[in-house]
Amino acid sequence: MNAAAMNAGHFDVRPAGGVFRSPAAVAQGAAARPATAGTGRMQLTRRGRFILLGLPALAVAAVMLFAALAIVLGSVASPAQASASYAPIDMDDYAAAVTVLQGDSLFSIAGAADPTRDVRDVVRDIVALNDLGSGVLQAGQRLYIPLRK
């Protein structure tokens, strides 16, 4: 291309096919062609497939992993496992039956049952002997308390 043609604003555009066309012809061809030319099928890029398929799959996998961990850890650390560590006890040799009075608590009963031991240990034994789910006692309730050693 010569300098006179460039100064006049007339120059040729060479597309990939190697055919020279003027800018007016290129613009006219682009205007005549529809913007959505092609097969009419959408083709996803690698990033698009990852966003459309990969991220939801990762989210589902994370939720399933979390649920599995919750089930496994929940069964291992459940309160029901705490009472499984106690062996069966012969009540006649080890415990005596008492009736809970109004205002009694596990700590008051444990302190009266064996003042020589730590009250927390006696409370733990009372809970194990009676398979108590909570520390709430009712007046008239019968409890087994460990005998003094």
Buried (B, 14 or more C-beta within 10 A) or exposed (E): EEEEEEEEEEEEEEEEEEEEBEEEEEEEEEEEEEEEEEEEEEEEEEEEEEEEEEEEEEEEEEEEEEEEEEEEEEEEEEEEEEEEEEEEBEEEEBBEEBEBEEEBEBBBBBBEBBEEBEBEEBBBBBBBBBEBEEEEBEEEBEBBBBEEE
